[in-house]
Amino acid sequence: MLHRKDLTLVLENPAPAPSRARLMVEATAPFAGAALITVTAFLLFQGSLPDKIATHFTLGGNADRYSTPATTLGQYLLLFAIQTIGALGVVFSIKAAPRAARGLRTFCCGLAAGTAYDLIATLWVVSDSSGRNVHLPSYQWAVDVLVGAGVAAAVWFASRSRA
């Protein structure tokens, strides 16, 4: 049975904040996982990729820059590395409060998922094109955001149930 004194102790002693090392792992793991998934997809598509892969698209969805498959994979991994560095910058700039940790975890998972989806969707479109007339449908940008937001929402609600 809880007494008023017990409730006061619970309120005065909130859950300990996660360590900086744990925050670093939680911030970088989504990007490492998304990079691994993207590399796996790249290897699966490798046999059907043309010599030049569209790596940049206009707002209308038309390809306007191309790279070799090896350069494309390097660009994809560089993108995840930049996102990881940004997430680590956030880790070192926040006070390690449980709420901040949940928000950081949610943001990193959503960003990594949206980025991985975008890169894999681009590989899929390019693999069917034989390197010519590459067009990324404009709805893909909305799907990227929805995938990221859906993963972020799932992570947010999953972390709330554990808190």
LUMKOLMI-990137 format. One record per residue: z, x, y of N, C-alpha, C in turn; residue in one letter; chain. Coordinates in pm, whole numbers, padded with zeros to 5 digits. Example, Ala and Ser with C-alpha at 12.3 -4.5 7.8 and 13.67 -1.06 7.14 Angstrom:
LUMKOLMI-990137
[[00780,01319,-00569],[00780,01230,-00450],[00780,01320,-00330],A,A]
[[00708,01285,-00225],[00714,01367,-00106],[00787,01290,00003],S,A]
This chain:
LUMKOLMI-990137
[[00000,00085,-00118],[00000,00000,00000],[00000,00089,00124],M,A]
[[-00084,00055,00220],[-00094,00133,00342],[00002,00080,00447],L,A]
[[00065,00172,00515],[00152,00136,00626],[00085,00178,00755],H,A]
[[00137,00129,00862],[00081,00162,00993],[00080,00314,01014],R,A]
[[00178,00383,00970],[00187,00528,00984],[00072,00595,00907],K,A]
[[00039,00543,00786],[-00072,00598,00707],[-00205,00582,00780],D,A]
[[-00227,00469,00843],[-00351,00446,00916],[-00365,00541,01034],L,A]
[[-00254,00570,01098],[-00257,00663,01211],[-00300,00801,01163],T,A]
[[-00251,00843,01049],[-00289,00973,00997],[-00438,00980,00965],L,A]
[[-00491,00872,00910],[-00633,00869,00877],[-00716,00880,01004],V,A]
[[-00677,00809,01109],[-00752,00814,01232],[-00740,00948,01303],L,A]
[[-00625,01012,01291],[-00604,01140,01358],[-00671,01256,01285],E,A]
[[-00697,01242,01156],[-00757,01348,01076],[-00892,01303,01021],N,A]
[[-00996,01304,01106],[-01127,01263,01056],[-01180,01363,00955],P,A]
[[-01286,01323,00888],[-01346,01412,00787],[-01385,01545,00853],A,A]
[[-01366,01653,00781],[-01401,01784,00840],[-01551,01793,00865],P,A]
[[-01584,01862,00973],[-01725,01881,01007],[-01788,01976,00906],A,A]
[[-01916,01954,00875],[-01982,02045,00781],[-01993,02185,00841],P,A]
[[-01992,02283,00755],[-02002,02422,00802],[-02140,02450,00858],S,A]
[[-02149,02554,00937],[-02277,02594,00995],[-02376,02628,00884],R,A]
[[-02329,02692,00776],[-02418,02728,00665],[-02474,02603,00598],A,A]
[[-02389,02501,00581],[-02437,02377,00520],[-02540,02309,00609],R,A]
[[-02514,02309,00740],[-02611,02252,00833],[-02744,02326,00827],L,A]
[[-02739,02458,00814],[-02862,02537,00803],[-02942,02497,00680],M,A]
[[-02873,02479,00568],[-02940,02439,00444],[-02999,02300,00459],V,A]
[[-02921,02207,00515],[-02969,02070,00531],[-03086,02062,00629],E,A]
[[-03093,02153,00726],[-03202,02151,00823],[-03328,02216,00767],A,A]
[[-03314,02316,00681],[-03431,02388,00633],[-03485,02336,00500],T,A]
[[-03401,02276,00418],[-03445,02229,00285],[-03560,02129,00291],A,A]
[[-03560,02033,00384],[-03674,01939,00387],[-03807,02009,00412],P,A]
[[-03807,02110,00498],[-03932,02180,00530],[-03976,02268,00413],F,A]
[[-03880,02329,00345],[-03914,02409,00227],[-03972,02319,00118],A,A]
[[-03909,02204,00098],[-03958,02109,-00002],[-04097,02055,00033],G,A]
[[-04117,02021,00159],[-04247,01969,00202],[-04355,02077,00191],A,A]
[[-04319,02201,00222],[-04415,02312,00208],[-04453,02329,00062],A,A]
[[-04356,02320,-00028],[-04383,02333,-00171],[-04474,02221,-00220],L,A]
[[-04449,02100,-00175],[-04534,01987,-00213],[-04675,02006,-00158],I,A]
[[-04686,02054,-00036],[-04817,02076,00025],[-04894,02185,-00048],T,A]
[[-04826,02294,-00085],[-04892,02403,-00160],[-04939,02350,-00296],V,A]
[[-04857,02269,-00361],[-04895,02210,-00489],[-05020,02123,-00474],T,A]
[[-05021,02039,-00369],[-05139,01955,-00344],[-05261,02042,-00314],A,A]
[[-05242,02148,-00237],[-05353,02238,-00206],[-05411,02298,-00334],F,A]
[[-05323,02339,-00425],[-05370,02397,-00552],[-05442,02292,-00637],L,A]
[[-05397,02168,-00633],[-05463,02062,-00707],[-05601,02029,-00649],L,A]
[[-05614,02035,-00517],[-05742,02006,-00451],[-05834,02128,-00445],F,A]
[[-05784,02244,-00476],[-05857,02369,-00454],[-05998,02368,-00513],Q,A]
[[-06015,02315,-00632],[-06147,02313,-00695],[-06249,02226,-00624],G,A]
[[-06203,02129,-00546],[-06296,02038,-00478],[-06306,02064,-00328],S,A]
[[-06242,02171,-00280],[-06247,02200,-00137],[-06375,02277,-00102],L,A]
[[-06435,02245,00012],[-06553,02320,00056],[-06514,02459,00107],P,A]
[[-06614,02542,00138],[-06589,02677,00189],[-06521,02675,00325],D,A]
[[-06549,02575,00405],[-06487,02558,00536],[-06413,02425,00537],K,A]
[[-06286,02430,00574],[-06202,02310,00575],[-06174,02270,00720],I,A]
[[-06189,02143,00748],[-06156,02093,00881],[-06006,02107,00903],A,A]
[[-05969,02175,01011],[-05827,02199,01039],[-05783,02139,01172],T,A]
[[-05874,02084,01247],[-05838,02021,01374],[-05931,01903,01397],H,A]
[[-05874,01795,01448],[-05950,01673,01469],[-05933,01624,01612],F,A]
[[-06036,01559,01665],[-06027,01495,01796],[-05944,01368,01781],T,A]
[[-05911,01306,01893],[-05837,01180,01886],[-05918,01072,01815],L,A]
[[-06049,01084,01816],[-06135,00989,01746],[-06143,01015,01596],G,A]
[[-06082,01124,01549],[-06080,01153,01406],[-06190,01245,01358],G,A]
[[-06274,01295,01449],[-06383,01384,01409],[-06335,01529,01407],N,A]
[[-06378,01600,01304],[-06338,01741,01290],[-06407,01824,01397],A,A]
[[-06330,01913,01461],[-06391,02001,01561],[-06354,02148,01542],D,A]
[[-06273,02180,01440],[-06244,02320,01407],[-06233,02332,01255],R,A]
[[-06281,02445,01205],[-06284,02468,01061],[-06225,02605,01029],Y,A]
[[-06170,02618,00907],[-06116,02746,00859],[-06146,02760,00711],S,A]
[[-06129,02881,00660],[-06144,02903,00516],[-06024,02842,00445],T,A]
[[-06034,02817,00316],[-05919,02760,00244],[-05792,02845,00256],P,A]
[[-05805,02977,00245],[-05686,03063,00255],[-05623,03054,00394],A,A]
[[-05706,03055,00496],[-05655,03043,00633],[-05590,02907,00655],T,A]
[[-05650,02804,00599],[-05595,02670,00612],[-05456,02662,00551],T,A]
[[-05440,02716,00431],[-05308,02715,00367],[-05208,02793,00453],L,A]
[[-05249,02906,00506],[-05162,02984,00595],[-05122,02905,00718],G,A]
[[-05215,02830,00776],[-05185,02747,00893],[-05085,02637,00858],Q,A]
[[-05103,02577,00741],[-05010,02473,00697],[-04869,02530,00682],Y,A]
[[-04858,02646,00617],[-04726,02706,00597],[-04666,02751,00730],L,A]
[[-04750,02799,00822],[-04701,02837,00954],[-04644,02716,01027],L,A]
[[-04707,02602,01012],[-04656,02481,01075],[-04516,02447,01024],L,A]
[[-04495,02456,00894],[-04360,02431,00839],[-04261,02537,00886],F,A]
[[-04305,02662,00898],[-04216,02768,00946],[-04173,02741,01090],A,A]
[[-04265,02698,01174],[-04232,02667,01313],[-04132,02552,01320],I,A]
[[-04154,02450,01238],[-04061,02336,01235],[-03923,02381,01187],Q,A]
[[-03919,02470,01089],[-03792,02520,01038],[-03717,02597,01146],T,A]
[[-03787,02682,01219],[-03725,02758,01327],[-03670,02664,01433],I,A]
[[-03744,02560,01466],[-03695,02461,01562],[-03569,02392,01513],G,A]
[[-03567,02356,01385],[-03448,02291,01329],[-03328,02385,01330],A,A]
[[-03351,02512,01300],[-03241,02609,01305],[-03190,02627,01448],L,A]
[[-03280,02619,01545],[-03237,02624,01684],[-03143,02509,01717],G,A]
[[-03173,02392,01663],[-03085,02278,01684],[-02950,02301,01616],V,A]
[[-02951,02356,01495],[-02826,02383,01423],[-02734,02471,01506],V,A]
[[-02790,02572,01569],[-02707,02665,01645],[-02670,02613,01783],F,A]
[[-02731,02502,01825],[-02699,02450,01957],[-02608,02327,01955],S,A]
[[-02584,02270,01837],[-02498,02152,01831],[-02359,02189,01785],I,A]
[[-02266,02105,01822],[-02132,02118,01766],[-02140,02047,01631],K,A]
[[-02086,02106,01529],[-02103,02058,01392],[-02021,01932,01366],A,A]
[[-02058,01823,01429],[-01992,01695,01406],[-02066,01622,01295],A,A]
[[-01995,01542,01213],[-02062,01470,01104],[-02178,01384,01153],P,A]
[[-02166,01320,01268],[-02275,01237,01319],[-02396,01321,01355],R,A]
[[-02372,01435,01414],[-02483,01523,01449],[-02552,01573,01323],A,A]
[[-02476,01601,01219],[-02533,01648,01093],[-02621,01540,01031],A,A]
[[-02577,01416,01036],[-02655,01306,00980],[-02785,01288,01057],R,A]
[[-02778,01294,01187],[-02898,01281,01269],[-02996,01396,01246],G,A]
[[-02944,01517,01235],[-03028,01633,01210],[-03096,01622,01074],L,A]
[[-03020,01584,00972],[-03076,01567,00837],[-03186,01462,00839],R,A]
[[-03161,01351,00906],[-03257,01242,00914],[-03385,01287,00983],T,A]
[[-03372,01353,01098],[-03487,01399,01173],[-03569,01499,01092],F,A]
[[-03504,01596,01031],[-03576,01700,00956],[-03650,01642,00836],C,A]
[[-03586,01551,00764],[-03653,01490,00649],[-03772,01406,00693],C,A]
[[-03757,01328,00799],[-03867,01247,00849],[-03984,01331,00899],G,A]
[[-03953,01436,00975],[-04058,01523,01028],[-04131,01596,00915],L,A]
[[-04056,01648,00819],[-04119,01719,00706],[-04207,01625,00624],A,A]
[[-04159,01503,00598],[-04237,01407,00519],[-04364,01366,00591],A,A]
[[-04353,01336,00721],[-04472,01297,00797],[-04575,01409,00804],G,A]
[[-04527,01531,00822],[-04618,01646,00828],[-04685,01669,00694],T,A]
[[-04608,01666,00586],[-04665,01688,00452],[-04769,01580,00422],A,A]
[[-04737,01455,00455],[-04834,01348,00432],[-04962,01374,00509],Y,A]
[[-04950,01412,00636],[-05067,01438,00718],[-05154,01549,00660],D,A]
[[-05092,01658,00619],[-05168,01770,00565],[-05235,01735,00433],L,A]
[[-05165,01662,00347],[-05222,01623,00218],[-05334,01521,00238],I,A]
[[-05317,01426,00332],[-05423,01329,00361],[-05547,01400,00413],A,A]
[[-05527,01503,00495],[-05640,01580,00546],[-05711,01652,00432],T,A]
[[-05636,01711,00341],[-05698,01777,00225],[-05779,01677,00143],L,A]
[[-05726,01559,00126],[-05793,01457,00047],[-05926,01419,00113],W,A]
[[-05924,01396,00243],[-06047,01360,00315],[-06147,01474,00307],V,A]
[[-06102,01596,00327],[-06191,01711,00327],[-06249,01736,00188],V,A]
[[-06170,01714,00084],[-06218,01740,-00052],[-06332,01647,-00091],S,A]
[[-06339,01530,-00029],[-06446,01434,-00058],[-06570,01453,00030],D,A]
[[-06564,01546,00124],[-06668,01554,00226],[-06775,01659,00202],S,A]
[[-06753,01751,00113],[-06843,01866,00094],[-06860,01946,00223],S,A]
[[-06763,01939,00311],[-06764,02017,00433],[-06847,01961,00546],G,A]
[[-06907,01846,00528],[-06995,01788,00631],[-06942,01652,00676],R,A]
[[-06962,01624,00801],[-06926,01494,00858],[-06784,01453,00823],N,A]
[[-06692,01543,00843],[-06552,01512,00812],[-06497,01422,00921],V,A]
[[-06441,01310,00878],[-06382,01215,00972],[-06249,01168,00914],H,A]
[[-06143,01190,00989],[-06011,01143,00949],[-05989,01007,01015],L,A]
[[-05973,00902,00935],[-05957,00769,00994],[-05840,00765,01093],P,A]
[[-05860,00695,01203],[-05758,00693,01308],[-05628,00628,01262],S,A]
[[-05634,00541,01163],[-05510,00479,01114],[-05418,00580,01046],Y,A]
[[-05473,00697,01009],[-05390,00798,00943],[-05275,00845,01033],Q,A]
[[-05298,00849,01164],[-05191,00893,01254],[-05074,00795,01247],W,A]
[[-05106,00665,01243],[-05000,00565,01232],[-04929,00576,01097],A,A]
[[-05006,00601,00991],[-04945,00615,00859],[-04854,00738,00855],V,A]
[[-04895,00847,00920],[-04809,00966,00928],[-04673,00931,00987],D,A]
[[-04676,00858,01098],[-04552,00820,01166],[-04470,00726,01077],V,A]
[[-04537,00630,01013],[-04465,00536,00926],[-04401,00606,00806],L,A]
[[-04472,00702,00747],[-04415,00777,00634],[-04291,00853,00681],V,A]
[[-04304,00924,00794],[-04190,00998,00847],[-04073,00907,00881],G,A]
[[-04102,00794,00947],[-03996,00700,00983],[-03933,00637,00860],A,A]
[[-04014,00607,00759],[-03960,00548,00636],[-03868,00644,00563],G,A]
[[-03909,00769,00552],[-03823,00869,00487],[-03697,00891,00569],V,A]
[[-03711,00899,00701],[-03594,00917,00787],[-03496,00801,00772],A,A]
[[-03548,00679,00768],[-03461,00561,00753],[-03390,00565,00618],A,A]
[[-03461,00602,00513],[-03398,00610,00380],[-03288,00714,00380],A,A]
[[-03313,00829,00440],[-03212,00935,00446],[-03093,00890,00529],V,A]
[[-03120,00824,00641],[-03012,00776,00727],[-02921,00679,00652],W,A]
[[-02981,00579,00585],[-02899,00481,00514],[-02831,00542,00392],F,A]
[[-02895,00634,00325],[-02831,00701,00212],[-02711,00783,00259],A,A]
[[-02724,00848,00371],[-02612,00929,00421],[-02501,00841,00475],S,A]
[[-02533,00724,00525],[-02428,00633,00572],[-02345,00581,00456],R,A]
[[-02410,00558,00343],[-02336,00505,00228],[-02243,00610,00168],S,A]
[[-02276,00739,00188],[-02189,00845,00138],[-02075,00875,00234],R,A]
[[-02091,00839,00362],[-01990,00873,00463],[-01866,00787,00447],A,A]
